Amino acid sequence: MINNKITEAITSAISRLEDSMKALMEKDEQGVVGSVWEAAAELEYALFLFSLTQQEEAERSSWKLNLLSKQVEVGLTSVFAQDLLIEAKSCIGIGELGIAHKKTWMARGCLLEVWKRLTAR
């Protein structure tokens, strides 16, 4: 049950990131911001659900991305986040919840960097 909800949230986040890429190509800043916000909300929900499935607290310090905020390219970082989420979804399908959790957490980090970049303008 929880795995299905996690998969649904990740699928929704992937879709929202696709929407943000379309908006980016159309130079629709509000569309990009809104879609990234929705994707981030879905990831927060997925991460909350992951936390309910974990028996032990994961060591997240090794999951951080080494991205410099000033050098983050919104489009490339969004695509990277989307790739991580597609991998996470696959991991859920084969029962690798720990790896899926890690990839979702890393995608969240990407979206935080995208958000910083979008709101710094």
DRENVOMI-446019 format. One record per atom (N, C-alpha, C): residue number from 0; residue in one letter; atom name; x, y, z. Coordinates in nm, 3 decimals. Layout:
BEGIN
{rec NUM,'a','CA',{X,Y,Z}};
...
***
This chain:
BEGIN
{rec 0,'m','N',{0.081,-0.119,0.000}};
{rec 0,'m','CA',{0.000,0.000,0.000}};
{rec 0,'m','C',{0.086,0.126,0.000}};
{rec 1,'i','N',{0.182,0.134,0.094}};
{rec 1,'i','CA',{0.268,0.252,0.101}};
{rec 1,'i','C',{0.355,0.259,-0.024}};
{rec 2,'n','N',{0.404,0.144,-0.071}};
{rec 2,'n','CA',{0.488,0.145,-0.192}};
{rec 2,'n','C',{0.412,0.203,-0.311}};
{rec 3,'n','N',{0.284,0.171,-0.322}};
{rec 3,'n','CA',{0.202,0.226,-0.431}};
{rec 3,'n','C',{0.189,0.377,-0.419}};
{rec 4,'k','N',{0.170,0.426,-0.297}};
{rec 4,'k','CA',{0.158,0.571,-0.276}};
{rec 4,'k','C',{0.290,0.641,-0.306}};
{rec 5,'i','N',{0.402,0.577,-0.269}};
{rec 5,'i','CA',{0.534,0.634,-0.300}};
{rec 5,'i','C',{0.551,0.641,-0.452}};
{rec 6,'t','N',{0.518,0.532,-0.520}};
{rec 6,'t','CA',{0.530,0.528,-0.666}};
{rec 6,'t','C',{0.443,0.634,-0.731}};
{rec 7,'e','N',{0.321,0.652,-0.681}};
{rec 7,'e','CA',{0.232,0.754,-0.735}};
{rec 7,'e','C',{0.290,0.895,-0.717}};
{rec 8,'a','N',{0.346,0.922,-0.600}};
{rec 8,'a','CA',{0.404,1.054,-0.573}};
{rec 8,'a','C',{0.524,1.079,-0.663}};
{rec 9,'i','N',{0.609,0.977,-0.681}};
{rec 9,'i','CA',{0.726,0.991,-0.768}};
{rec 9,'i','C',{0.682,1.011,-0.913}};
{rec 10,'t','N',{0.582,0.934,-0.956}};
{rec 10,'t','CA',{0.531,0.948,-1.093}};
{rec 10,'t','C',{0.477,1.089,-1.115}};
{rec 11,'s','N',{0.405,1.141,-1.017}};
{rec 11,'s','CA',{0.352,1.277,-1.027}};
{rec 11,'s','C',{0.465,1.379,-1.032}};
{rec 12,'a','N',{0.569,1.360,-0.952}};
{rec 12,'a','CA',{0.684,1.452,-0.954}};
{rec 12,'a','C',{0.752,1.450,-1.090}};
{rec 13,'i','N',{0.767,1.331,-1.148}};
{rec 13,'i','CA',{0.827,1.320,-1.282}};
{rec 13,'i','C',{0.744,1.398,-1.382}};
{rec 14,'s','N',{0.613,1.383,-1.374}};
{rec 14,'s','CA',{0.522,1.455,-1.465}};
{rec 14,'s','C',{0.533,1.606,-1.447}};
{rec 15,'r','N',{0.538,1.652,-1.321}};
{rec 15,'r','CA',{0.552,1.795,-1.294}};
{rec 15,'r','C',{0.684,1.848,-1.349}};
{rec 16,'l','N',{0.791,1.767,-1.341}};
{rec 16,'l','CA',{0.919,1.811,-1.397}};
{rec 16,'l','C',{0.913,1.820,-1.550}};
{rec 17,'e','N',{0.838,1.729,-1.612}};
{rec 17,'e','CA',{0.817,1.740,-1.757}};
{rec 17,'e','C',{0.745,1.870,-1.789}};
{rec 18,'d','N',{0.644,1.902,-1.707}};
{rec 18,'d','CA',{0.572,2.029,-1.727}};
{rec 18,'d','C',{0.665,2.149,-1.712}};
{rec 19,'s','N',{0.757,2.141,-1.615}};
{rec 19,'s','CA',{0.849,2.253,-1.594}};
{rec 19,'s','C',{0.943,2.269,-1.713}};
{rec 20,'m','N',{0.984,2.157,-1.772}};
{rec 20,'m','CA',{1.072,2.165,-1.889}};
{rec 20,'m','C',{0.998,2.229,-2.008}};
{rec 21,'k','N',{0.872,2.193,-2.026}};
{rec 21,'k','CA',{0.792,2.253,-2.132}};
{rec 21,'k','C',{0.779,2.404,-2.109}};
{rec 22,'a','N',{0.749,2.440,-1.985}};
{rec 22,'a','CA',{0.735,2.582,-1.952}};
{rec 22,'a','C',{0.867,2.656,-1.972}};
{rec 23,'l','N',{0.978,2.589,-1.941}};
{rec 23,'l','CA',{1.110,2.650,-1.960}};
{rec 23,'l','C',{1.135,2.677,-2.108}};
{rec 24,'m','N',{1.099,2.583,-2.192}};
{rec 24,'m','CA',{1.116,2.601,-2.337}};
{rec 24,'m','C',{1.028,2.713,-2.391}};
{rec 25,'e','N',{0.910,2.729,-2.328}};
{rec 25,'e','CA',{0.817,2.835,-2.370}};
{rec 25,'e','C',{0.846,2.968,-2.302}};
{rec 26,'k','N',{0.954,2.971,-2.220}};
{rec 26,'k','CA',{0.994,3.090,-2.146}};
{rec 26,'k','C',{0.881,3.140,-2.055}};
{rec 27,'d','N',{0.810,3.044,-1.996}};
{rec 27,'d','CA',{0.701,3.072,-1.904}};
{rec 27,'d','C',{0.753,3.054,-1.761}};
{rec 28,'e','N',{0.807,3.162,-1.704}};
{rec 28,'e','CA',{0.871,3.154,-1.573}};
{rec 28,'e','C',{0.773,3.110,-1.465}};
{rec 29,'q','N',{0.653,3.162,-1.467}};
{rec 29,'q','CA',{0.553,3.123,-1.367}};
{rec 29,'q','C',{0.520,2.974,-1.378}};
{rec 30,'g','N',{0.513,2.924,-1.501}};
{rec 30,'g','CA',{0.486,2.782,-1.522}};
{rec 30,'g','C',{0.598,2.695,-1.468}};
{rec 31,'v','N',{0.722,2.741,-1.488}};
{rec 31,'v','CA',{0.838,2.667,-1.436}};
{rec 31,'v','C',{0.832,2.664,-1.284}};
{rec 32,'v','N',{0.812,2.780,-1.224}};
{rec 32,'v','CA',{0.810,2.791,-1.077}};
{rec 32,'v','C',{0.697,2.704,-1.020}};
{rec 33,'g','N',{0.580,2.713,-1.077}};
{rec 33,'g','CA',{0.467,2.634,-1.026}};
{rec 33,'g','C',{0.489,2.485,-1.039}};
{rec 34,'s','N',{0.543,2.442,-1.151}};
{rec 34,'s','CA',{0.567,2.299,-1.172}};
{rec 34,'s','C',{0.676,2.246,-1.080}};
{rec 35,'v','N',{0.781,2.324,-1.060}};
{rec 35,'v','CA',{0.888,2.282,-0.969}};
{rec 35,'v','C',{0.833,2.273,-0.826}};
{rec 36,'w','N',{0.751,2.370,-0.788}};
{rec 36,'w','CA',{0.690,2.369,-0.654}};
{rec 36,'w','C',{0.607,2.241,-0.635}};
{rec 37,'e','N',{0.525,2.208,-0.734}};
{rec 37,'e','CA',{0.441,2.088,-0.724}};
{rec 37,'e','C',{0.526,1.961,-0.719}};
{rec 38,'a','N',{0.632,1.956,-0.800}};
{rec 38,'a','CA',{0.721,1.840,-0.798}};
{rec 38,'a','C',{0.787,1.825,-0.661}};
{rec 39,'a','N',{0.830,1.936,-0.605}};
{rec 39,'a','CA',{0.893,1.933,-0.473}};
{rec 39,'a','C',{0.795,1.886,-0.366}};
{rec 40,'a','N',{0.671,1.929,-0.375}};
{rec 40,'a','CA',{0.569,1.886,-0.279}};
{rec 40,'a','C',{0.547,1.735,-0.288}};
{rec 41,'e','N',{0.543,1.682,-0.408}};
{rec 41,'e','CA',{0.527,1.538,-0.426}};
{rec 41,'e','C',{0.646,1.461,-0.367}};
{rec 42,'l','N',{0.766,1.517,-0.385}};
{rec 42,'l','CA',{0.885,1.451,-0.329}};
{rec 42,'l','C',{0.884,1.453,-0.177}};
{rec 43,'e','N',{0.840,1.563,-0.119}};
{rec 43,'e','CA',{0.831,1.568,0.027}};
{rec 43,'e','C',{0.735,1.462,0.078}};
{rec 44,'y','N',{0.624,1.444,0.010}};
{rec 44,'y','CA',{0.527,1.342,0.048}};
{rec 44,'y','C',{0.589,1.203,0.034}};
{rec 45,'a','N',{0.658,1.179,-0.079}};
{rec 45,'a','CA',{0.722,1.048,-0.100}};
{rec 45,'a','C',{0.826,1.022,0.009}};
{rec 46,'l','N',{0.905,1.122,0.043}};
{rec 46,'l','CA',{1.007,1.105,0.146}};
{rec 46,'l','C',{0.944,1.079,0.282}};
{rec 47,'f','N',{0.833,1.143,0.311}};
{rec 47,'f','CA',{0.760,1.116,0.435}};
{rec 47,'f','C',{0.717,0.969,0.438}};
{rec 48,'l','N',{0.662,0.921,0.327}};
{rec 48,'l','CA',{0.619,0.781,0.320}};
{rec 48,'l','C',{0.738,0.687,0.333}};
{rec 49,'f','N',{0.851,0.721,0.269}};
{rec 49,'f','CA',{0.971,0.639,0.285}};
{rec 49,'f','C',{1.009,0.628,0.432}};
{rec 50,'s','N',{0.999,0.739,0.503}};
{rec 50,'s','CA',{1.039,0.739,0.645}};
{rec 50,'s','C',{0.951,0.644,0.726}};
{rec 51,'l','N',{0.829,0.622,0.682}};
{rec 51,'l','CA',{0.741,0.528,0.751}};
{rec 51,'l','C',{0.780,0.383,0.725}};
{rec 52,'t','N',{0.850,0.358,0.615}};
{rec 52,'t','CA',{0.886,0.221,0.580}};
{rec 52,'t','C',{1.022,0.179,0.632}};
{rec 53,'q','N',{1.103,0.274,0.673}};
{rec 53,'q','CA',{1.240,0.245,0.715}};
{rec 53,'q','C',{1.244,0.203,0.862}};
{rec 54,'q','N',{1.309,0.090,0.887}};
{rec 54,'q','CA',{1.324,0.040,1.024}};
{rec 54,'q','C',{1.430,0.120,1.099}};
{rec 55,'e','N',{1.537,0.155,1.029}};
{rec 55,'e','CA',{1.646,0.231,1.089}};
{rec 55,'e','C',{1.660,0.364,1.016}};
{rec 56,'e','N',{1.710,0.462,1.087}};
{rec 56,'e','CA',{1.733,0.594,1.026}};
{rec 56,'e','C',{1.850,0.582,0.929}};
{rec 57,'a','N',{1.830,0.626,0.806}};
{rec 57,'a','CA',{1.934,0.620,0.704}};
{rec 57,'a','C',{2.038,0.729,0.728}};
{rec 58,'e','N',{2.161,0.702,0.691}};
{rec 58,'e','CA',{2.270,0.799,0.699}};
{rec 58,'e','C',{2.264,0.885,0.573}};
{rec 59,'r','N',{2.204,1.003,0.584}};
{rec 59,'r','CA',{2.179,1.086,0.466}};
{rec 59,'r','C',{2.294,1.178,0.430}};
{rec 60,'s','N',{2.393,1.191,0.514}};
{rec 60,'s','CA',{2.501,1.285,0.484}};
{rec 60,'s','C',{2.576,1.245,0.357}};
{rec 61,'s','N',{2.580,1.118,0.325}};
{rec 61,'s','CA',{2.650,1.074,0.204}};
{rec 61,'s','C',{2.563,1.088,0.080}};
{rec 62,'w','N',{2.439,1.129,0.096}};
{rec 62,'w','CA',{2.347,1.142,-0.017}};
{rec 62,'w','C',{2.348,1.280,-0.078}};
{rec 63,'k','N',{2.416,1.374,-0.019}};
{rec 63,'k','CA',{2.413,1.511,-0.068}};
{rec 63,'k','C',{2.482,1.522,-0.203}};
{rec 64,'l','N',{2.431,1.613,-0.284}};
{rec 64,'l','CA',{2.489,1.639,-0.414}};
{rec 64,'l','C',{2.591,1.750,-0.403}};
{rec 65,'n','N',{2.688,1.746,-0.487}};
{rec 65,'n','CA',{2.791,1.849,-0.487}};
{rec 65,'n','C',{2.761,1.947,-0.600}};
{rec 66,'l','N',{2.658,2.028,-0.582}};
{rec 66,'l','CA',{2.621,2.127,-0.681}};
{rec 66,'l','C',{2.644,2.266,-0.623}};
{rec 67,'l','N',{2.706,2.350,-0.701}};
{rec 67,'l','CA',{2.726,2.489,-0.658}};
{rec 67,'l','C',{2.609,2.571,-0.709}};
{rec 68,'s','N',{2.541,2.639,-0.617}};
{rec 68,'s','CA',{2.418,2.711,-0.651}};
{rec 68,'s','C',{2.436,2.806,-0.769}};
{rec 69,'k','N',{2.546,2.877,-0.776}};
{rec 69,'k','CA',{2.565,2.975,-0.882}};
{rec 69,'k','C',{2.585,2.909,-1.017}};
{rec 70,'q','N',{2.623,2.784,-1.019}};
{rec 70,'q','CA',{2.650,2.716,-1.145}};
{rec 70,'q','C',{2.538,2.623,-1.189}};
{rec 71,'v','N',{2.432,2.618,-1.111}};
{rec 71,'v','CA',{2.324,2.526,-1.142}};
{rec 71,'v','C',{2.246,2.576,-1.264}};
{rec 72,'e','N',{2.232,2.491,-1.359}};
{rec 72,'e','CA',{2.151,2.520,-1.476}};
{rec 72,'e','C',{2.015,2.456,-1.453}};
{rec 73,'v','N',{1.912,2.536,-1.451}};
{rec 73,'v','CA',{1.778,2.490,-1.416}};
{rec 73,'v','C',{1.736,2.369,-1.499}};
{rec 74,'g','N',{1.749,2.377,-1.627}};
{rec 74,'g','CA',{1.706,2.268,-1.715}};
{rec 74,'g','C',{1.780,2.139,-1.690}};
{rec 75,'l','N',{1.912,2.148,-1.687}};
{rec 75,'l','CA',{1.993,2.027,-1.667}};
{rec 75,'l','C',{1.970,1.965,-1.530}};
{rec 76,'t','N',{1.957,2.047,-1.430}};
{rec 76,'t','CA',{1.935,1.996,-1.295}};
{rec 76,'t','C',{1.797,1.933,-1.285}};
{rec 77,'s','N',{1.698,1.990,-1.350}};
{rec 77,'s','CA',{1.564,1.931,-1.351}};
{rec 77,'s','C',{1.564,1.795,-1.420}};
{rec 78,'v','N',{1.636,1.785,-1.530}};
{rec 78,'v','CA',{1.647,1.657,-1.602}};
{rec 78,'v','C',{1.718,1.554,-1.514}};
{rec 79,'f','N',{1.823,1.597,-1.445}};
{rec 79,'f','CA',{1.894,1.506,-1.356}};
{rec 79,'f','C',{1.801,1.457,-1.245}};
{rec 80,'a','N',{1.722,1.546,-1.188}};
{rec 80,'a','CA',{1.626,1.507,-1.084}};
{rec 80,'a','C',{1.525,1.408,-1.140}};
{rec 81,'q','N',{1.479,1.434,-1.260}};
{rec 81,'q','CA',{1.383,1.346,-1.323}};
{rec 81,'q','C',{1.444,1.207,-1.346}};
{rec 82,'d','N',{1.569,1.201,-1.390}};
{rec 82,'d','CA',{1.637,1.073,-1.409}};
{rec 82,'d','C',{1.649,0.996,-1.277}};
{rec 83,'l','N',{1.683,1.068,-1.171}};
{rec 83,'l','CA',{1.691,1.004,-1.039}};
{rec 83,'l','C',{1.556,0.946,-0.999}};
{rec 84,'l','N',{1.449,1.018,-1.026}};
{rec 84,'l','CA',{1.316,0.971,-0.989}};
{rec 84,'l','C',{1.272,0.850,-1.072}};
{rec 85,'i','N',{1.309,0.849,-1.198}};
{rec 85,'i','CA',{1.278,0.732,-1.282}};
{rec 85,'i','C',{1.352,0.610,-1.227}};
{rec 86,'e','N',{1.479,0.628,-1.188}};
{rec 86,'e','CA',{1.554,0.519,-1.127}};
{rec 86,'e','C',{1.492,0.476,-0.995}};
{rec 87,'a','N',{1.448,0.573,-0.914}};
{rec 87,'a','CA',{1.385,0.541,-0.786}};
{rec 87,'a','C',{1.259,0.458,-0.807}};
{rec 88,'k','N',{1.180,0.497,-0.905}};
{rec 88,'k','CA',{1.056,0.425,-0.935}};
{rec 88,'k','C',{1.088,0.280,-0.974}};
{rec 89,'s','N',{1.192,0.261,-1.054}};
{rec 89,'s','CA',{1.233,0.125,-1.092}};
{rec 89,'s','C',{1.277,0.044,-0.971}};
{rec 90,'c','N',{1.350,0.110,-0.881}};
{rec 90,'c','CA',{1.397,0.042,-0.760}};
{rec 90,'c','C',{1.281,-0.004,-0.672}};
{rec 91,'i','N',{1.177,0.077,-0.664}};
{rec 91,'i','CA',{1.059,0.038,-0.586}};
{rec 91,'i','C',{0.999,-0.088,-0.646}};
{rec 92,'g','N',{0.995,-0.092,-0.779}};
{rec 92,'g','CA',{0.938,-0.207,-0.849}};
{rec 92,'g','C',{1.009,-0.338,-0.820}};
{rec 93,'i','N',{1.138,-0.331,-0.788}};
{rec 93,'i','CA',{1.213,-0.454,-0.759}};
{rec 93,'i','C',{1.241,-0.470,-0.610}};
{rec 94,'g','N',{1.177,-0.387,-0.529}};
{rec 94,'g','CA',{1.187,-0.402,-0.384}};
{rec 94,'g','C',{1.310,-0.340,-0.320}};
{rec 95,'e','N',{1.380,-0.255,-0.390}};
{rec 95,'e','CA',{1.499,-0.188,-0.337}};
{rec 95,'e','C',{1.460,-0.052,-0.279}};
{rec 96,'l','N',{1.386,-0.055,-0.168}};
{rec 96,'l','CA',{1.334,0.069,-0.111}};
{rec 96,'l','C',{1.444,0.161,-0.060}};
{rec 97,'g','N',{1.551,0.106,-0.006}};
{rec 97,'g','CA',{1.660,0.189,0.044}};
{rec 97,'g','C',{1.723,0.271,-0.067}};
{rec 98,'i','N',{1.748,0.208,-0.180}};
{rec 98,'i','CA',{1.807,0.278,-0.294}};
{rec 98,'i','C',{1.707,0.380,-0.351}};
{rec 99,'a','N',{1.580,0.341,-0.357}};
{rec 99,'a','CA',{1.476,0.433,-0.407}};
{rec 99,'a','C',{1.467,0.556,-0.316}};
{rec 100,'h','N',{1.475,0.533,-0.186}};
{rec 100,'h','CA',{1.471,0.644,-0.090}};
{rec 100,'h','C',{1.589,0.739,-0.115}};
{rec 101,'k','N',{1.706,0.684,-0.132}};
{rec 101,'k','CA',{1.827,0.765,-0.155}};
{rec 101,'k','C',{1.812,0.849,-0.282}};
{rec 102,'k','N',{1.768,0.787,-0.390}};
{rec 102,'k','CA',{1.755,0.859,-0.516}};
{rec 102,'k','C',{1.648,0.969,-0.508}};
{rec 103,'t','N',{1.540,0.942,-0.435}};
{rec 103,'t','CA',{1.436,1.043,-0.416}};
{rec 103,'t','C',{1.490,1.159,-0.334}};
{rec 104,'w','N',{1.567,1.128,-0.231}};
{rec 104,'w','CA',{1.628,1.231,-0.147}};
{rec 104,'w','C',{1.723,1.318,-0.231}};
{rec 105,'m','N',{1.801,1.256,-0.318}};
{rec 105,'m','CA',{1.894,1.330,-0.402}};
{rec 105,'m','C',{1.819,1.418,-0.502}};
{rec 106,'a','N',{1.707,1.366,-0.555}};
{rec 106,'a','CA',{1.625,1.446,-0.648}};
{rec 106,'a','C',{1.569,1.568,-0.576}};
{rec 107,'r','N',{1.533,1.550,-0.449}};
{rec 107,'r','CA',{1.486,1.662,-0.369}};
{rec 107,'r','C',{1.594,1.769,-0.360}};
{rec 108,'g','N',{1.718,1.727,-0.340}};
{rec 108,'g','CA',{1.829,1.821,-0.335}};
{rec 108,'g','C',{1.843,1.899,-0.464}};
{rec 109,'c','N',{1.824,1.831,-0.575}};
{rec 109,'c','CA',{1.828,1.898,-0.706}};
{rec 109,'c','C',{1.720,2.005,-0.715}};
{rec 110,'l','N',{1.599,1.969,-0.672}};
{rec 110,'l','CA',{1.489,2.066,-0.680}};
{rec 110,'l','C',{1.510,2.183,-0.587}};
{rec 111,'l','N',{1.573,2.160,-0.474}};
{rec 111,'l','CA',{1.605,2.273,-0.385}};
{rec 111,'l','C',{1.702,2.369,-0.455}};
{rec 112,'e','N',{1.799,2.315,-0.526}};
{rec 112,'e','CA',{1.893,2.400,-0.600}};
{rec 112,'e','C',{1.822,2.474,-0.713}};
{rec 113,'v','N',{1.732,2.406,-0.783}};
{rec 113,'v','CA',{1.655,2.471,-0.890}};
{rec 113,'v','C',{1.571,2.583,-0.830}};
{rec 114,'w','N',{1.507,2.555,-0.717}};
{rec 114,'w','CA',{1.423,2.657,-0.652}};
{rec 114,'w','C',{1.505,2.779,-0.614}};
{rec 115,'k','N',{1.623,2.757,-0.558}};
{rec 115,'k','CA',{1.710,2.870,-0.522}};
{rec 115,'k','C',{1.743,2.953,-0.645}};
{rec 116,'r','N',{1.772,2.885,-0.754}};
{rec 116,'r','CA',{1.807,2.955,-0.877}};
{rec 116,'r','C',{1.689,3.034,-0.931}};
{rec 117,'l','N',{1.569,2.973,-0.928}};
{rec 117,'l','CA',{1.451,3.040,-0.980}};
{rec 117,'l','C',{1.411,3.161,-0.897}};
{rec 118,'t','N',{1.427,3.152,-0.768}};
{rec 118,'t','CA',{1.382,3.261,-0.682}};
{rec 118,'t','C',{1.489,3.368,-0.662}};
{rec 119,'a','N',{1.609,3.346,-0.713}};
{rec 119,'a','CA',{1.717,3.444,-0.699}};
{rec 119,'a','C',{1.714,3.549,-0.809}};
{rec 120,'r','N',{1.627,3.532,-0.904}};
{rec 120,'r','CA',{1.623,3.624,-1.019}};
{rec 120,'r','C',{1.568,3.756,-0.982}};
***
